[in-house]
Amino acid sequence: MNIIFVGRSHGKSKTMVLNNAKLSVVLMAFVVMLIGVAFTGYKLASTPVAEGVPQEFSGKTIEYWQTLLAEQQEQIDVLKRESGEQVDALTLRMGSIQASLLRLDALGQRLTEVAKIGKGEFDFESAPALGGPESLDETESYSLPDLQESLARIENQIKDREQQLDVLDELFVSQKIQKDLFIAGRPIRKGWMSSRYGYRSDPFSGKRAWHAGVDFAGKDGSDIVAVASGVVTWSSERYGYGNLIEINHGGGVTTRYAHCKELLVKVGEVVKKGQVIAQMGSTGRSTGPHVHFEVIKNNKSQNPEKYIYRASR
């Protein structure tokens, strides 16, 4: 069998002679090629393709990406929940710190009042002044773990300060109570001592008689004050004393203020040191405006002068 090839240029031709062996090889190659083309067409036809989606993004590939996107969305949701929980936790801690700071401010103001510290020396209502040159080192923002650690450290410091201030508060209050209960000074603001403690001539009979207190004379209606803090246990008339006020100061100590013109406190009332409790008068067994002042300790009469002249705390 002869095959003639004709070239485009110059019209030249070439002749190839095929014998039976060469012809068989060519036919077999042609058949194999047809089979390959047919098989490829079959595979393409049998593979499902989504409408409008290229072949390389169909089937399992799309399913894989959908699964991956779902996992990523779940991770994002988890991060959002964790972030929200962390913010809620920080908010609660900040609320607790704020409450503690308010309590510290209240304690501080109380201590400044008890200790009589001037507002110009220390002011709990104003933020402390801060400052300094700018740092030359590179600065960076706090990370969440660093912020949580700083908050924990501040909480511990606040708890320590609260305990210390509580102790100081109790100490100051105790000292103030002792100071207020400490009997010292005169029961009047204006006047003079007109009769001492002990035996004297009775102003009515002229005979020698025991005087269980001291008398302070003054202007009618002038102030009578408590020499120490305590609770009023008597505020009424009593035989010989006229209008009488009796104050229990604790520790078995009681003071009496007699011959009052007007009583200004009632039984059960808590009075403070220096508080006006009555007006000077001449009720009961009296020759003129004055206050009869007594000190009783464990039901025994005491010389008021040792309390009157001792230094106040």
C-alpha positions as CSV (number, residue, x, y, z in Angstrom):
1,M,0.0,0.0,0.0
2,N,1.4,3.4,-1.1
3,I,0.6,6.8,0.8
4,I,1.5,10.0,-1.1
5,F,2.2,13.2,1.0
6,V,2.0,16.5,-1.0
7,G,3.8,19.6,0.5
8,R,2.4,23.1,0.4
9,S,5.5,24.7,-1.0
10,H,6.7,24.0,-4.5
11,G,4.1,21.3,-4.9
12,K,6.6,18.6,-4.1
13,S,5.3,15.2,-2.9
14,K,6.6,12.3,-0.9
15,T,5.6,8.6,-1.2
16,M,5.5,6.2,1.8
17,V,5.2,2.6,1.1
18,L,3.2,0.6,3.8
19,N,3.5,-3.2,3.9
20,N,1.2,-5.4,5.9
21,A,3.2,-5.1,9.2
22,K,3.3,-1.3,9.1
23,L,-0.4,-1.1,8.2
24,S,-1.4,-3.4,11.1
25,V,0.5,-1.1,13.6
26,V,-1.2,2.0,12.2
27,L,-4.6,0.5,12.5
28,M,-4.0,-0.7,16.0
29,A,-2.8,2.8,17.1
30,F,-5.9,4.3,15.5
31,V,-8.2,1.8,17.3
32,V,-6.5,2.5,20.7
33,M,-6.9,6.2,20.2
34,L,-10.6,5.8,19.5
35,I,-11.1,3.7,22.6
36,G,-9.3,6.3,24.7
37,V,-11.4,9.1,23.4
38,A,-14.6,7.1,24.0
39,F,-13.5,6.2,27.6
40,T,-12.7,9.9,28.4
41,G,-16.1,10.9,27.1
42,Y,-17.9,8.3,29.2
43,K,-16.1,9.5,32.4
44,L,-17.0,13.1,31.8
45,A,-20.6,12.2,31.1
46,S,-20.9,10.0,34.2
47,T,-19.5,12.6,36.7
48,P,-22.3,14.8,38.1
49,V,-21.6,18.5,37.7
50,A,-23.4,21.2,39.7
51,E,-25.3,23.7,37.6
52,G,-23.2,26.7,36.9
53,V,-20.2,25.3,38.9
54,P,-16.9,24.5,37.2
55,Q,-15.7,20.9,37.3
56,E,-12.9,21.5,39.7
57,F,-15.3,22.9,42.4
58,S,-18.0,20.2,42.3
59,G,-19.0,17.2,44.4
60,K,-16.7,16.3,47.4
61,T,-14.7,19.5,46.9
62,I,-17.7,21.7,47.7
63,E,-18.6,19.5,50.6
64,Y,-15.1,19.8,52.0
65,W,-15.1,23.6,51.9
66,Q,-18.6,23.7,53.4
67,T,-17.4,21.6,56.3
68,L,-14.3,23.8,56.8
69,L,-16.3,27.0,56.8
70,A,-18.7,25.5,59.4
71,E,-15.7,24.6,61.6
72,Q,-14.3,28.0,61.3
73,Q,-17.6,29.6,62.1
74,E,-17.9,27.4,65.2
75,Q,-14.4,28.5,66.3
76,I,-15.4,32.2,65.9
77,D,-18.6,31.6,68.0
78,V,-16.5,29.9,70.7
79,L,-14.1,32.9,70.8
80,K,-17.0,35.3,71.0
81,R,-18.5,33.4,73.9
82,E,-15.1,33.2,75.7
83,S,-14.5,37.0,75.1
84,G,-17.9,37.8,76.4
85,E,-17.4,35.7,79.5
86,Q,-14.0,37.3,80.1
87,V,-15.5,40.8,79.8
88,D,-18.3,39.8,82.2
89,A,-15.8,38.5,84.7
90,L,-13.7,41.7,84.4
91,T,-16.8,43.8,84.9
92,L,-17.7,41.9,88.1
93,R,-14.2,42.3,89.4
94,M,-14.2,46.0,88.6
95,G,-17.6,46.4,90.4
96,S,-16.1,44.7,93.4
97,I,-13.0,46.9,93.3
98,Q,-15.2,50.0,93.0
99,A,-17.3,49.0,96.1
100,S,-14.1,48.4,98.1
101,L,-12.8,51.8,97.1
102,L,-16.0,53.5,98.2
103,R,-15.7,51.7,101.6
104,L,-12.1,52.8,101.8
105,D,-13.0,56.4,101.1
106,A,-15.7,56.2,103.8
107,L,-13.3,54.7,106.3
108,G,-10.7,57.3,105.4
109,Q,-13.0,60.2,105.9
110,R,-14.1,58.8,109.2
111,L,-10.5,58.4,110.4
112,T,-9.7,62.0,109.3
113,E,-12.7,63.2,111.4
114,V,-11.8,61.1,114.4
115,A,-8.1,62.0,114.3
116,K,-9.1,65.6,113.6
117,I,-6.9,65.8,110.5
118,G,-7.4,69.0,108.6
119,K,-9.0,68.7,105.1
120,G,-6.0,70.6,103.7
121,E,-3.6,67.9,105.0
122,F,-5.4,64.9,103.5
123,D,-8.5,64.8,101.2
124,F,-10.1,61.4,100.5
125,E,-12.6,63.1,98.1
126,S,-9.9,64.1,95.5
127,A,-7.8,61.9,93.3
128,P,-4.1,62.0,94.2
129,A,-1.9,64.1,91.9
130,L,0.4,62.1,89.7
131,G,3.1,62.9,87.1
132,G,6.7,62.6,85.9
133,P,8.7,62.8,82.7
134,E,7.7,60.6,79.8
135,S,9.5,57.3,79.6
136,L,12.1,56.9,76.9
137,D,11.6,53.1,76.8
138,E,9.2,51.6,74.3
139,T,5.7,51.3,75.8
140,E,3.1,48.7,75.0
141,S,-0.6,48.1,75.8
142,Y,-1.6,45.6,78.5
143,S,-2.5,42.1,77.3
144,L,-5.5,40.4,78.9
145,P,-3.5,38.1,81.2
146,D,-1.4,41.1,82.3
147,L,-4.5,43.1,83.0
148,Q,-6.1,40.2,85.0
149,E,-2.8,39.9,87.0
150,S,-2.8,43.6,87.7
151,L,-6.4,43.5,88.9
152,A,-5.7,40.6,91.2
153,R,-2.8,42.5,92.7
154,I,-4.9,45.6,93.2
155,E,-7.6,43.5,94.9
156,N,-5.1,42.1,97.3
157,Q,-3.7,45.5,98.1
158,I,-7.2,46.9,98.7
159,K,-8.1,44.0,101.1
160,D,-4.9,44.6,103.0
161,R,-5.6,48.4,103.3
162,E,-9.2,47.6,104.4
163,Q,-8.0,45.4,107.2
164,Q,-5.4,48.0,108.3
165,L,-8.0,50.8,108.2
166,D,-10.5,48.6,110.2
167,V,-7.9,48.1,112.9
168,L,-7.1,51.9,113.0
169,D,-10.8,52.7,113.0
170,E,-11.4,50.4,116.0
171,L,-8.3,51.9,117.7
172,F,-9.4,55.5,117.2
173,V,-12.9,54.8,118.2
174,S,-11.7,53.0,121.4
175,Q,-9.4,55.9,122.2
176,K,-12.2,58.4,121.5
177,I,-14.6,56.5,123.7
178,Q,-12.1,56.4,126.5
179,K,-11.4,60.1,126.1
180,D,-15.1,60.9,126.1
181,L,-15.7,58.7,129.1
182,F,-12.8,60.3,131.0
183,I,-14.2,62.5,133.6
184,A,-12.4,65.9,133.7
185,G,-13.3,69.5,134.0
186,R,-16.0,71.6,135.5
187,P,-19.7,71.1,135.0
188,I,-20.2,74.8,134.1
189,R,-18.8,77.2,131.5
190,K,-19.1,80.3,133.6
191,G,-19.0,80.6,137.4
192,W,-16.9,79.8,140.5
193,M,-16.6,77.1,143.1
194,S,-18.6,78.2,146.2
195,S,-18.3,75.2,148.4
196,R,-15.9,72.3,148.6
197,Y,-16.2,68.6,149.2
198,G,-16.2,67.3,152.8
199,Y,-17.4,68.7,156.2
200,R,-18.7,72.2,156.3
201,S,-21.1,74.4,158.2
202,D,-24.6,73.7,157.0
203,P,-26.0,76.8,155.3
204,F,-29.4,76.3,156.9
205,S,-28.7,75.0,160.4
206,G,-25.1,76.3,160.9
207,K,-24.1,72.9,162.3
208,R,-21.1,70.8,161.1
209,A,-22.4,68.6,158.3
210,W,-21.0,66.4,155.5
211,H,-21.1,67.8,152.0
212,A,-20.9,65.0,149.4
213,G,-20.1,67.2,146.4
214,V,-18.9,70.6,145.3
215,D,-21.0,73.7,144.5
216,F,-20.5,76.0,141.6
217,A,-22.3,79.3,141.8
218,G,-23.2,81.4,138.8
219,K,-25.8,83.3,136.9
220,D,-29.4,82.0,137.0
221,G,-30.1,80.1,133.8
222,S,-26.5,79.6,132.8
223,D,-25.4,76.4,131.1
224,I,-24.6,73.2,133.0
225,V,-22.6,70.7,130.9
226,A,-21.7,67.0,131.2
227,V,-18.1,66.4,132.3
228,A,-18.0,63.1,130.3
229,S,-20.1,61.1,127.8
230,G,-22.7,58.7,129.2
231,V,-26.4,57.7,129.5
232,V,-28.9,59.7,131.4
233,T,-30.4,57.5,134.2
234,W,-32.3,60.3,136.1
235,S,-33.9,63.5,134.9
236,S,-36.5,64.6,137.4
237,E,-37.0,66.1,140.9
238,R,-35.5,64.4,143.9
239,Y,-35.8,65.3,147.6
240,G,-33.1,67.8,148.7
241,Y,-31.6,67.9,145.2
242,G,-34.4,69.8,143.5
243,N,-34.3,69.2,139.7
244,L,-31.5,66.5,139.3
245,I,-29.7,64.9,136.4
246,E,-27.8,61.7,136.9
247,I,-25.5,60.3,134.2
248,N,-24.0,56.8,134.1
249,H,-20.5,56.9,132.5
250,G,-19.8,53.1,132.7
251,G,-17.2,51.4,134.8
252,G,-19.3,52.0,137.9
253,V,-19.0,55.8,137.6
254,T,-21.9,58.2,137.9
255,T,-22.2,62.0,138.1
256,R,-25.0,64.1,139.5
257,Y,-26.0,67.7,138.7
258,A,-28.5,69.2,141.2
259,H,-30.6,72.3,141.9
260,C,-31.2,72.8,138.1
261,K,-33.6,75.4,136.9
262,E,-34.5,73.5,133.7
263,L,-33.7,69.9,132.6
264,L,-32.7,69.6,128.9
265,V,-32.2,65.8,128.6
266,K,-34.3,62.8,129.2
267,V,-33.8,59.4,130.8
268,G,-32.1,57.0,128.3
269,E,-30.6,59.7,126.2
270,V,-27.0,59.5,125.3
271,V,-25.1,62.7,126.1
272,K,-21.6,63.7,124.9
273,K,-18.8,65.3,126.8
274,G,-19.4,69.1,127.0
275,Q,-23.0,68.9,126.0
276,V,-25.4,71.3,127.7
277,I,-27.8,69.2,129.9
278,A,-29.5,71.7,132.1
279,Q,-29.7,75.4,133.2
280,M,-28.4,76.6,136.6
281,G,-31.1,77.3,139.2
282,S,-32.0,77.2,142.8
283,T,-34.5,74.3,143.2
284,G,-34.6,72.0,146.2
285,R,-32.5,72.8,149.3
286,S,-30.6,75.8,148.0
287,T,-29.8,79.4,148.9
288,G,-29.2,80.7,145.4
289,P,-28.4,79.8,141.8
290,H,-25.7,77.1,141.7
291,V,-25.1,73.5,140.7
292,H,-24.3,70.8,143.2
293,F,-21.9,68.4,141.5
294,E,-21.2,64.8,142.7
295,V,-19.1,61.9,141.5
296,I,-20.0,58.4,142.7
297,K,-17.9,55.3,141.9
298,N,-19.1,51.8,142.8
299,N,-21.8,53.4,145.0
300,K,-19.2,55.4,147.0
301,S,-18.9,59.2,147.1
302,Q,-15.7,60.5,145.5
303,N,-14.1,63.9,145.9
304,P,-15.0,65.7,142.6
305,E,-12.0,68.0,142.8
306,K,-9.6,65.3,141.7
307,Y,-11.7,64.9,138.5
308,I,-12.2,68.6,138.0
309,Y,-8.5,69.5,138.1
310,R,-7.0,66.6,136.3
311,A,-5.8,67.1,132.7
312,S,-8.3,66.2,130.0
313,R,-7.3,63.5,127.5
